Amino acid sequence: MSDEWVVVFVTYDPIEAEIIKDLLESGGIPVVLRSSKVSPYPVNISKMGEIKVLVREEDKETAEKVIEGRNNDNSE
């Protein structure tokens, strides 16, 4: 098992990040959210507002398929 974490999704919407996190965790994939946002200042300036969804390297392919499936469901 690898301790390497990789980015599988980037958003500027904290609610969307939480939805992706919950979706992946419900499938047994551990998730870490990383954000550079400064909480007292609710602005998105360049990469400052980015929220990255990270999973373990060995879960990357599965996580990407789950996220892609979610995006396909939303586009119909």
HTML snippet that shows the backbone in 3Dmol.js (N, CA, C, O; Angstrom):
<script src="https://3Dmol.org/build/3Dmol-min.js"></script>
<div id="view" style="width:600px;height:400px;position:relative"></div>
<script>
const pdb = `
ATOM      1  N   MET A   1       0.839  -1.180   0.000  1.00  0.00           N
ATOM      2  CA  MET A   1       0.000   0.000   0.000  1.00  0.00           C
ATOM      3  C   MET A   1       0.884   1.244   0.000  1.00  0.00           C
ATOM      4  O   MET A   1       1.842   1.344   0.766  1.00  0.00           O
ATOM      5  N   SER A   2       0.544   2.179  -0.867  1.00  0.00           N
ATOM      6  CA  SER A   2       1.341   3.392  -1.016  1.00  0.00           C
ATOM      7  C   SER A   2       0.819   4.499  -0.105  1.00  0.00           C
ATOM      8  O   SER A   2      -0.380   4.590   0.158  1.00  0.00           O
ATOM      9  N   ASP A   3       1.732   5.331   0.370  1.00  0.00           N
ATOM     10  CA  ASP A   3       1.337   6.503   1.154  1.00  0.00           C
ATOM     11  C   ASP A   3       1.299   7.754   0.286  1.00  0.00           C
ATOM     12  O   ASP A   3       1.127   8.862   0.796  1.00  0.00           O
ATOM     13  N   GLU A   4       1.456   7.583  -1.007  1.00  0.00           N
ATOM     14  CA  GLU A   4       1.458   8.702  -1.951  1.00  0.00           C
ATOM     15  C   GLU A   4       0.020   9.108  -2.269  1.00  0.00           C
ATOM     16  O   GLU A   4      -0.799   8.272  -2.649  1.00  0.00           O
ATOM     17  N   TRP A   5      -0.281  10.404  -2.111  1.00  0.00           N
ATOM     18  CA  TRP A   5      -1.605  10.937  -2.415  1.00  0.00           C
ATOM     19  C   TRP A   5      -1.537  11.729  -3.709  1.00  0.00           C
ATOM     20  O   TRP A   5      -0.579  12.467  -3.940  1.00  0.00           O
ATOM     21  N   VAL A   6      -2.554  11.580  -4.557  1.00  0.00           N
ATOM     22  CA  VAL A   6      -2.585  12.260  -5.850  1.00  0.00           C
ATOM     23  C   VAL A   6      -3.908  13.010  -6.013  1.00  0.00           C
ATOM     24  O   VAL A   6      -4.929  12.623  -5.445  1.00  0.00           O
ATOM     25  N   VAL A   7      -3.870  14.077  -6.790  1.00  0.00           N
ATOM     26  CA  VAL A   7      -5.058  14.892  -7.043  1.00  0.00           C
ATOM     27  C   VAL A   7      -5.897  14.219  -8.132  1.00  0.00           C
ATOM     28  O   VAL A   7      -5.387  13.858  -9.192  1.00  0.00           O
ATOM     29  N   VAL A   8      -7.205  14.056  -7.846  1.00  0.00           N
ATOM     30  CA  VAL A   8      -8.106  13.494  -8.853  1.00  0.00           C
ATOM     31  C   VAL A   8      -9.181  14.482  -9.291  1.00  0.00           C
ATOM     32  O   VAL A   8      -9.875  14.252 -10.281  1.00  0.00           O
ATOM     33  N   PHE A   9      -9.317  15.589  -8.547  1.00  0.00           N
ATOM     34  CA  PHE A   9     -10.355  16.552  -8.882  1.00  0.00           C
ATOM     35  C   PHE A   9      -9.997  17.889  -8.258  1.00  0.00           C
ATOM     36  O   PHE A   9      -9.470  17.937  -7.147  1.00  0.00           O
ATOM     37  N   VAL A  10     -10.282  18.977  -8.969  1.00  0.00           N
ATOM     38  CA  VAL A  10     -10.047  20.323  -8.448  1.00  0.00           C
ATOM     39  C   VAL A  10     -11.316  21.135  -8.685  1.00  0.00           C
ATOM     40  O   VAL A  10     -11.897  21.102  -9.770  1.00  0.00           O
ATOM     41  N   THR A  11     -11.733  21.858  -7.659  1.00  0.00           N
ATOM     42  CA  THR A  11     -12.927  22.696  -7.749  1.00  0.00           C
ATOM     43  C   THR A  11     -12.709  23.965  -6.930  1.00  0.00           C
ATOM     44  O   THR A  11     -11.780  24.049  -6.126  1.00  0.00           O
ATOM     45  N   TYR A  12     -13.568  24.939  -7.143  1.00  0.00           N
ATOM     46  CA  TYR A  12     -13.548  26.156  -6.334  1.00  0.00           C
ATOM     47  C   TYR A  12     -14.774  26.204  -5.419  1.00  0.00           C
ATOM     48  O   TYR A  12     -14.961  27.158  -4.663  1.00  0.00           O
ATOM     49  N   ASP A  13     -15.602  25.165  -5.501  1.00  0.00           N
ATOM     50  CA  ASP A  13     -16.847  25.096  -4.749  1.00  0.00           C
ATOM     51  C   ASP A  13     -16.707  24.111  -3.584  1.00  0.00           C
ATOM     52  O   ASP A  13     -16.575  22.910  -3.818  1.00  0.00           O
ATOM     53  N   PRO A  14     -16.733  24.589  -2.340  1.00  0.00           N
ATOM     54  CA  PRO A  14     -16.553  23.694  -1.197  1.00  0.00           C
ATOM     55  C   PRO A  14     -17.649  22.635  -1.083  1.00  0.00           C
ATOM     56  O   PRO A  14     -17.396  21.530  -0.602  1.00  0.00           O
ATOM     57  N   ILE A  15     -18.854  22.965  -1.520  1.00  0.00           N
ATOM     58  CA  ILE A  15     -19.942  21.981  -1.465  1.00  0.00           C
ATOM     59  C   ILE A  15     -19.689  20.862  -2.467  1.00  0.00           C
ATOM     60  O   ILE A  15     -19.902  19.690  -2.157  1.00  0.00           O
ATOM     61  N   GLU A  16     -19.237  21.215  -3.663  1.00  0.00           N
ATOM     62  CA  GLU A  16     -18.919  20.203  -4.665  1.00  0.00           C
ATOM     63  C   GLU A  16     -17.788  19.302  -4.171  1.00  0.00           C
ATOM     64  O   GLU A  16     -17.827  18.089  -4.377  1.00  0.00           O
ATOM     65  N   ALA A  17     -16.792  19.885  -3.528  1.00  0.00           N
ATOM     66  CA  ALA A  17     -15.679  19.092  -2.984  1.00  0.00           C
ATOM     67  C   ALA A  17     -16.186  18.093  -1.952  1.00  0.00           C
ATOM     68  O   ALA A  17     -15.756  16.940  -1.940  1.00  0.00           O
ATOM     69  N   GLU A  18     -17.092  18.526  -1.091  1.00  0.00           N
ATOM     70  CA  GLU A  18     -17.658  17.632  -0.072  1.00  0.00           C
ATOM     71  C   GLU A  18     -18.500  16.525  -0.701  1.00  0.00           C
ATOM     72  O   GLU A  18     -18.481  15.388  -0.228  1.00  0.00           O
ATOM     73  N   ILE A  19     -19.233  16.847  -1.757  1.00  0.00           N
ATOM     74  CA  ILE A  19     -20.040  15.836  -2.451  1.00  0.00           C
ATOM     75  C   ILE A  19     -19.132  14.770  -3.057  1.00  0.00           C
ATOM     76  O   ILE A  19     -19.402  13.576  -2.925  1.00  0.00           O
ATOM     77  N   ILE A  20     -18.056  15.196  -3.722  1.00  0.00           N
ATOM     78  CA  ILE A  20     -17.101  14.249  -4.312  1.00  0.00           C
ATOM     79  C   ILE A  20     -16.472  13.405  -3.215  1.00  0.00           C
ATOM     80  O   ILE A  20     -16.335  12.190  -3.362  1.00  0.00           O
ATOM     81  N   LYS A  21     -16.090  14.044  -2.116  1.00  0.00           N
ATOM     82  CA  LYS A  21     -15.486  13.329  -0.991  1.00  0.00           C
ATOM     83  C   LYS A  21     -16.434  12.262  -0.460  1.00  0.00           C
ATOM     84  O   LYS A  21     -16.037  11.112  -0.275  1.00  0.00           O
ATOM     85  N   ASP A  22     -17.685  12.640  -0.214  1.00  0.00           N
ATOM     86  CA  ASP A  22     -18.671  11.688   0.296  1.00  0.00           C
ATOM     87  C   ASP A  22     -18.906  10.543  -0.682  1.00  0.00           C
ATOM     88  O   ASP A  22     -19.028   9.388  -0.275  1.00  0.00           O
ATOM     89  N   LEU A  23     -18.970  10.864  -1.963  1.00  0.00           N
ATOM     90  CA  LEU A  23     -19.177   9.849  -2.994  1.00  0.00           C
ATOM     91  C   LEU A  23     -18.047   8.822  -2.988  1.00  0.00           C
ATOM     92  O   LEU A  23     -18.293   7.616  -3.014  1.00  0.00           O
ATOM     93  N   LEU A  24     -16.813   9.309  -2.955  1.00  0.00           N
ATOM     94  CA  LEU A  24     -15.661   8.399  -2.963  1.00  0.00           C
ATOM     95  C   LEU A  24     -15.572   7.597  -1.667  1.00  0.00           C
ATOM     96  O   LEU A  24     -15.313   6.394  -1.694  1.00  0.00           O
ATOM     97  N   GLU A  25     -15.784   8.257  -0.544  1.00  0.00           N
ATOM     98  CA  GLU A  25     -15.702   7.563   0.741  1.00  0.00           C
ATOM     99  C   GLU A  25     -16.797   6.510   0.881  1.00  0.00           C
ATOM    100  O   GLU A  25     -16.588   5.486   1.531  1.00  0.00           O
ATOM    101  N   SER A  26     -17.965   6.751   0.278  1.00  0.00           N
ATOM    102  CA  SER A  26     -19.030   5.749   0.333  1.00  0.00           C
ATOM    103  C   SER A  26     -18.644   4.488  -0.430  1.00  0.00           C
ATOM    104  O   SER A  26     -19.201   3.417  -0.194  1.00  0.00           O
ATOM    105  N   GLY A  27     -17.687   4.621  -1.349  1.00  0.00           N
ATOM    106  CA  GLY A  27     -17.171   3.475  -2.088  1.00  0.00           C
ATOM    107  C   GLY A  27     -15.914   2.896  -1.461  1.00  0.00           C
ATOM    108  O   GLY A  27     -15.265   2.035  -2.055  1.00  0.00           O
ATOM    109  N   GLY A  28     -15.563   3.362  -0.262  1.00  0.00           N
ATOM    110  CA  GLY A  28     -14.412   2.818   0.449  1.00  0.00           C
ATOM    111  C   GLY A  28     -13.074   3.430   0.069  1.00  0.00           C
ATOM    112  O   GLY A  28     -12.024   2.868   0.380  1.00  0.00           O
ATOM    113  N   ILE A  29     -13.102   4.583  -0.603  1.00  0.00           N
ATOM    114  CA  ILE A  29     -11.865   5.245  -1.009  1.00  0.00           C
ATOM    115  C   ILE A  29     -11.571   6.383  -0.033  1.00  0.00           C
ATOM    116  O   ILE A  29     -12.351   7.331   0.051  1.00  0.00           O
ATOM    117  N   PRO A  30     -10.455   6.308   0.710  1.00  0.00           N
ATOM    118  CA  PRO A  30     -10.097   7.405   1.617  1.00  0.00           C
ATOM    119  C   PRO A  30      -9.788   8.678   0.819  1.00  0.00           C
ATOM    120  O   PRO A  30      -9.175   8.623  -0.247  1.00  0.00           O
ATOM    121  N   VAL A  31     -10.222   9.810   1.350  1.00  0.00           N
ATOM    122  CA  VAL A  31     -10.090  11.093   0.647  1.00  0.00           C
ATOM    123  C   VAL A  31      -9.531  12.151   1.589  1.00  0.00           C
ATOM    124  O   VAL A  31      -9.837  12.170   2.781  1.00  0.00           O
ATOM    125  N   VAL A  32      -8.700  13.036   1.023  1.00  0.00           N
ATOM    126  CA  VAL A  32      -8.203  14.207   1.735  1.00  0.00           C
ATOM    127  C   VAL A  32      -8.536  15.422   0.879  1.00  0.00           C
ATOM    128  O   VAL A  32      -8.302  15.423  -0.330  1.00  0.00           O
ATOM    129  N   LEU A  33      -9.086  16.463   1.517  1.00  0.00           N
ATOM    130  CA  LEU A  33      -9.339  17.719   0.815  1.00  0.00           C
ATOM    131  C   LEU A  33      -8.255  18.706   1.221  1.00  0.00           C
ATOM    132  O   LEU A  33      -7.938  18.839   2.403  1.00  0.00           O
ATOM    133  N   ARG A  34      -7.688  19.397   0.236  1.00  0.00           N
ATOM    134  CA  ARG A  34      -6.673  20.426   0.511  1.00  0.00           C
ATOM    135  C   ARG A  34      -7.114  21.730  -0.116  1.00  0.00           C
ATOM    136  O   ARG A  34      -7.542  21.776  -1.269  1.00  0.00           O
ATOM    137  N   SER A  35      -7.002  22.786   0.665  1.00  0.00           N
ATOM    138  CA  SER A  35      -7.407  24.100   0.184  1.00  0.00           C
ATOM    139  C   SER A  35      -6.407  25.145   0.639  1.00  0.00           C
ATOM    140  O   SER A  35      -5.854  25.062   1.735  1.00  0.00           O
ATOM    141  N   SER A  36      -6.181  26.132  -0.219  1.00  0.00           N
ATOM    142  CA  SER A  36      -5.314  27.256   0.126  1.00  0.00           C
ATOM    143  C   SER A  36      -6.133  28.463   0.544  1.00  0.00           C
ATOM    144  O   SER A  36      -5.589  29.541   0.784  1.00  0.00           O
ATOM    145  N   LYS A  37      -7.440  28.276   0.629  1.00  0.00           N
ATOM    146  CA  LYS A  37      -8.335  29.383   0.944  1.00  0.00           C
ATOM    147  C   LYS A  37      -8.066  29.885   2.360  1.00  0.00           C
ATOM    148  O   LYS A  37      -7.877  29.103   3.291  1.00  0.00           O
ATOM    149  N   VAL A  38      -8.054  31.200   2.497  1.00  0.00           N
ATOM    150  CA  VAL A  38      -7.897  31.830   3.799  1.00  0.00           C
ATOM    151  C   VAL A  38      -9.316  32.068   4.311  1.00  0.00           C
ATOM    152  O   VAL A  38     -10.038  32.913   3.783  1.00  0.00           O
ATOM    153  N   SER A  39      -9.708  31.330   5.329  1.00  0.00           N
ATOM    154  CA  SER A  39     -11.117  31.290   5.740  1.00  0.00           C
ATOM    155  C   SER A  39     -11.770  32.639   6.052  1.00  0.00           C
ATOM    156  O   SER A  39     -12.945  32.795   5.720  1.00  0.00           O
ATOM    157  N   PRO A  40     -11.107  33.623   6.662  1.00  0.00           N
ATOM    158  CA  PRO A  40     -11.829  34.874   6.920  1.00  0.00           C
ATOM    159  C   PRO A  40     -12.123  35.675   5.645  1.00  0.00           C
ATOM    160  O   PRO A  40     -12.913  36.620   5.666  1.00  0.00           O
ATOM    161  N   TYR A  41     -11.487  35.292   4.550  1.00  0.00           N
ATOM    162  CA  TYR A  41     -11.666  36.024   3.297  1.00  0.00           C
ATOM    163  C   TYR A  41     -12.302  35.109   2.254  1.00  0.00           C
ATOM    164  O   TYR A  41     -11.587  34.371   1.576  1.00  0.00           O
ATOM    165  N   PRO A  42     -13.620  35.139   2.110  1.00  0.00           N
ATOM    166  CA  PRO A  42     -14.305  34.214   1.202  1.00  0.00           C
ATOM    167  C   PRO A  42     -14.202  34.632  -0.261  1.00  0.00           C
ATOM    168  O   PRO A  42     -15.218  34.871  -0.915  1.00  0.00           O
ATOM    169  N   VAL A  43     -12.995  34.718  -0.767  1.00  0.00           N
ATOM    170  CA  VAL A  43     -12.785  35.083  -2.168  1.00  0.00           C
ATOM    171  C   VAL A  43     -11.983  33.998  -2.862  1.00  0.00           C
ATOM    172  O   VAL A  43     -11.233  33.253  -2.231  1.00  0.00           O
ATOM    173  N   ASN A  44     -12.156  33.928  -4.162  1.00  0.00           N
ATOM    174  CA  ASN A  44     -11.404  32.981  -4.972  1.00  0.00           C
ATOM    175  C   ASN A  44     -10.483  33.764  -5.890  1.00  0.00           C
ATOM    176  O   ASN A  44     -10.892  34.201  -6.966  1.00  0.00           O
ATOM    177  N   ILE A  45      -9.257  33.939  -5.471  1.00  0.00           N
ATOM    178  CA  ILE A  45      -8.279  34.659  -6.270  1.00  0.00           C
ATOM    179  C   ILE A  45      -7.282  33.646  -6.796  1.00  0.00           C
ATOM    180  O   ILE A  45      -6.502  33.066  -6.040  1.00  0.00           O
ATOM    181  N   SER A  46      -7.319  33.443  -8.106  1.00  0.00           N
ATOM    182  CA  SER A  46      -6.425  32.504  -8.760  1.00  0.00           C
ATOM    183  C   SER A  46      -6.508  31.147  -8.077  1.00  0.00           C
ATOM    184  O   SER A  46      -7.605  30.641  -7.837  1.00  0.00           O
ATOM    185  N   LYS A  47      -5.371  30.556  -7.764  1.00  0.00           N
ATOM    186  CA  LYS A  47      -5.356  29.238  -7.151  1.00  0.00           C
ATOM    187  C   LYS A  47      -5.626  29.287  -5.654  1.00  0.00           C
ATOM    188  O   LYS A  47      -5.689  28.246  -4.999  1.00  0.00           O
ATOM    189  N   MET A  48      -5.785  30.473  -5.116  1.00  0.00           N
ATOM    190  CA  MET A  48      -6.015  30.603  -3.685  1.00  0.00           C
ATOM    191  C   MET A  48      -7.320  29.940  -3.252  1.00  0.00           C
ATOM    192  O   MET A  48      -7.417  29.461  -2.123  1.00  0.00           O
ATOM    193  N   GLY A  49      -8.320  29.903  -4.126  1.00  0.00           N
ATOM    194  CA  GLY A  49      -9.604  29.321  -3.791  1.00  0.00           C
ATOM    195  C   GLY A  49      -9.758  27.865  -4.192  1.00  0.00           C
ATOM    196  O   GLY A  49     -10.817  27.271  -3.985  1.00  0.00           O
ATOM    197  N   GLU A  50      -8.718  27.291  -4.759  1.00  0.00           N
ATOM    198  CA  GLU A  50      -8.778  25.902  -5.200  1.00  0.00           C
ATOM    199  C   GLU A  50      -8.965  24.934  -4.041  1.00  0.00           C
ATOM    200  O   GLU A  50      -8.369  25.087  -2.975  1.00  0.00           O
ATOM    201  N   ILE A  51      -9.799  23.943  -4.274  1.00  0.00           N
ATOM    202  CA  ILE A  51      -9.924  22.836  -3.336  1.00  0.00           C
ATOM    203  C   ILE A  51      -9.557  21.583  -4.124  1.00  0.00           C
ATOM    204  O   ILE A  51     -10.195  21.258  -5.125  1.00  0.00           O
ATOM    205  N   LYS A  52      -8.529  20.891  -3.665  1.00  0.00           N
ATOM    206  CA  LYS A  52      -8.065  19.685  -4.341  1.00  0.00           C
ATOM    207  C   LYS A  52      -8.577  18.458  -3.600  1.00  0.00           C
ATOM    208  O   LYS A  52      -8.512  18.376  -2.373  1.00  0.00           O
ATOM    209  N   VAL A  53      -9.090  17.503  -4.378  1.00  0.00           N
ATOM    210  CA  VAL A  53      -9.534  16.226  -3.833  1.00  0.00           C
ATOM    211  C   VAL A  53      -8.413  15.229  -4.112  1.00  0.00           C
ATOM    212  O   VAL A  53      -8.068  14.969  -5.265  1.00  0.00           O
ATOM    213  N   LEU A  54      -7.851  14.676  -3.038  1.00  0.00           N
ATOM    214  CA  LEU A  54      -6.740  13.738  -3.164  1.00  0.00           C
ATOM    215  C   LEU A  54      -7.145  12.348  -2.692  1.00  0.00           C
ATOM    216  O   LEU A  54      -7.905  12.196  -1.735  1.00  0.00           O
ATOM    217  N   VAL A  55      -6.620  11.331  -3.385  1.00  0.00           N
ATOM    218  CA  VAL A  55      -6.801   9.940  -2.986  1.00  0.00           C
ATOM    219  C   VAL A  55      -5.438   9.254  -3.032  1.00  0.00           C
ATOM    220  O   VAL A  55      -4.480   9.776  -3.603  1.00  0.00           O
ATOM    221  N   ARG A  56      -5.375   8.084  -2.423  1.00  0.00           N
ATOM    222  CA  ARG A  56      -4.121   7.326  -2.502  1.00  0.00           C
ATOM    223  C   ARG A  56      -3.866   6.928  -3.953  1.00  0.00           C
ATOM    224  O   ARG A  56      -4.797   6.713  -4.728  1.00  0.00           O
ATOM    225  N   GLU A  57      -2.608   6.838  -4.293  1.00  0.00           N
ATOM    226  CA  GLU A  57      -2.222   6.556  -5.675  1.00  0.00           C
ATOM    227  C   GLU A  57      -2.886   5.292  -6.217  1.00  0.00           C
ATOM    228  O   GLU A  57      -3.307   5.265  -7.374  1.00  0.00           O
ATOM    229  N   GLU A  58      -2.984   4.238  -5.392  1.00  0.00           N
ATOM    230  CA  GLU A  58      -3.568   2.984  -5.870  1.00  0.00           C
ATOM    231  C   GLU A  58      -5.085   3.088  -6.085  1.00  0.00           C
ATOM    232  O   GLU A  58      -5.670   2.227  -6.742  1.00  0.00           O
ATOM    233  N   ASP A  59      -5.726   4.129  -5.540  1.00  0.00           N
ATOM    234  CA  ASP A  59      -7.166   4.330  -5.723  1.00  0.00           C
ATOM    235  C   ASP A  59      -7.485   5.316  -6.847  1.00  0.00           C
ATOM    236  O   ASP A  59      -8.655   5.554  -7.149  1.00  0.00           O
ATOM    237  N   LYS A  60      -6.462   5.883  -7.461  1.00  0.00           N
ATOM    238  CA  LYS A  60      -6.649   6.958  -8.444  1.00  0.00           C
ATOM    239  C   LYS A  60      -7.556   6.544  -9.602  1.00  0.00           C
ATOM    240  O   LYS A  60      -8.503   7.262  -9.927  1.00  0.00           O
ATOM    241  N   GLU A  61      -7.286   5.418 -10.218  1.00  0.00           N
ATOM    242  CA  GLU A  61      -8.052   4.996 -11.392  1.00  0.00           C
ATOM    243  C   GLU A  61      -9.525   4.776 -11.034  1.00  0.00           C
ATOM    244  O   GLU A  61     -10.413   5.216 -11.763  1.00  0.00           O
ATOM    245  N   THR A  62      -9.778   4.108  -9.934  1.00  0.00           N
ATOM    246  CA  THR A  62     -11.158   3.860  -9.495  1.00  0.00           C
ATOM    247  C   THR A  62     -11.857   5.179  -9.187  1.00  0.00           C
ATOM    248  O   THR A  62     -13.002   5.385  -9.589  1.00  0.00           O
ATOM    249  N   ALA A  63     -11.175   6.068  -8.476  1.00  0.00           N
ATOM    250  CA  ALA A  63     -11.755   7.362  -8.114  1.00  0.00           C
ATOM    251  C   ALA A  63     -12.108   8.163  -9.369  1.00  0.00           C
ATOM    252  O   ALA A  63     -13.177   8.769  -9.433  1.00  0.00           O
ATOM    253  N   GLU A  64     -11.233   8.171 -10.350  1.00  0.00           N
ATOM    254  CA  GLU A  64     -11.504   8.910 -11.591  1.00  0.00           C
ATOM    255  C   GLU A  64     -12.728   8.348 -12.310  1.00  0.00           C
ATOM    256  O   GLU A  64     -13.513   9.110 -12.874  1.00  0.00           O
ATOM    257  N   LYS A  65     -12.903   7.017 -12.296  1.00  0.00           N
ATOM    258  CA  LYS A  65     -14.079   6.402 -12.931  1.00  0.00           C
ATOM    259  C   LYS A  65     -15.357   6.794 -12.187  1.00  0.00           C
ATOM    260  O   LYS A  65     -16.379   7.075 -12.813  1.00  0.00           O
ATOM    261  N   VAL A  66     -15.301   6.814 -10.863  1.00  0.00           N
ATOM    262  CA  VAL A  66     -16.465   7.208 -10.061  1.00  0.00           C
ATOM    263  C   VAL A  66     -16.831   8.661 -10.352  1.00  0.00           C
ATOM    264  O   VAL A  66     -18.003   8.981 -10.552  1.00  0.00           O
ATOM    265  N   ILE A  67     -15.829   9.538 -10.374  1.00  0.00           N
ATOM    266  CA  ILE A  67     -16.078  10.957 -10.644  1.00  0.00           C
ATOM    267  C   ILE A  67     -16.604  11.143 -12.061  1.00  0.00           C
ATOM    268  O   ILE A  67     -17.534  11.921 -12.279  1.00  0.00           O
ATOM    269  N   GLU A  68     -16.024  10.442 -13.019  1.00  0.00           N
ATOM    270  CA  GLU A  68     -16.478  10.536 -14.408  1.00  0.00           C
ATOM    271  C   GLU A  68     -17.920  10.057 -14.534  1.00  0.00           C
ATOM    272  O   GLU A  68     -18.707  10.655 -15.267  1.00  0.00           O
ATOM    273  N   GLY A  69     -18.270   8.997 -13.835  1.00  0.00           N
ATOM    274  CA  GLY A  69     -19.643   8.494 -13.837  1.00  0.00           C
ATOM    275  C   GLY A  69     -20.607   9.516 -13.272  1.00  0.00           C
ATOM    276  O   GLY A  69     -21.720   9.669 -13.775  1.00  0.00           O
ATOM    277  N   ARG A  70     -20.187  10.220 -12.225  1.00  0.00           N
ATOM    278  CA  ARG A  70     -21.017  11.271 -11.621  1.00  0.00           C
ATOM    279  C   ARG A  70     -21.216  12.412 -12.616  1.00  0.00           C
ATOM    280  O   ARG A  70     -22.323  12.930 -12.759  1.00  0.00           O
ATOM    281  N   ASN A  71     -20.152  12.798 -13.295  1.00  0.00           N
ATOM    282  CA  ASN A  71     -20.251  13.893 -14.256  1.00  0.00           C
ATOM    283  C   ASN A  71     -21.141  13.507 -15.438  1.00  0.00           C
ATOM    284  O   ASN A  71     -21.880  14.347 -15.953  1.00  0.00           O
ATOM    285  N   ASN A  72     -21.080  12.258 -15.868  1.00  0.00           N
ATOM    286  CA  ASN A  72     -21.937  11.804 -16.965  1.00  0.00           C
ATOM    287  C   ASN A  72     -23.398  11.775 -16.549  1.00  0.00           C
ATOM    288  O   ASN A  72     -24.275  12.096 -17.351  1.00  0.00           O
ATOM    289  N   ASP A  73     -23.672  11.394 -15.300  1.00  0.00           N
ATOM    290  CA  ASP A  73     -25.043  11.374 -14.795  1.00  0.00           C
ATOM    291  C   ASP A  73     -25.629  12.777 -14.743  1.00  0.00           C
ATOM    292  O   ASP A  73     -26.816  12.962 -15.009  1.00  0.00           O
ATOM    293  N   ASN A  74     -24.813  13.763 -14.404  1.00  0.00           N
ATOM    294  CA  ASN A  74     -25.276  15.142 -14.288  1.00  0.00           C
ATOM    295  C   ASN A  74     -25.501  15.804 -15.637  1.00  0.00           C
ATOM    296  O   ASN A  74     -26.270  16.761 -15.729  1.00  0.00           O
ATOM    297  N   SER A  75     -24.852  15.318 -16.679  1.00  0.00           N
ATOM    298  CA  SER A  75     -24.962  15.971 -17.990  1.00  0.00           C
ATOM    299  C   SER A  75     -26.163  15.497 -18.787  1.00  0.00           C
ATOM    300  O   SER A  75     -26.485  16.073 -19.826  1.00  0.00           O
ATOM    301  N   GLU A  76     -26.827  14.456 -18.314  1.00  0.00           N
ATOM    302  CA  GLU A  76     -27.990  13.934 -19.059  1.00  0.00           C
ATOM    303  C   GLU A  76     -29.255  14.640 -18.684  1.00  0.00           C
ATOM    304  O   GLU A  76     -30.320  14.323 -19.215  1.00  0.00           O
TER     305      GLU A  76
END
`;
const viewer = $3Dmol.createViewer("view");
viewer.addModel(pdb, "pdb");
viewer.setStyle({}, {cartoon: {color: "spectrum"}});
viewer.zoomTo();
viewer.render();
</script>
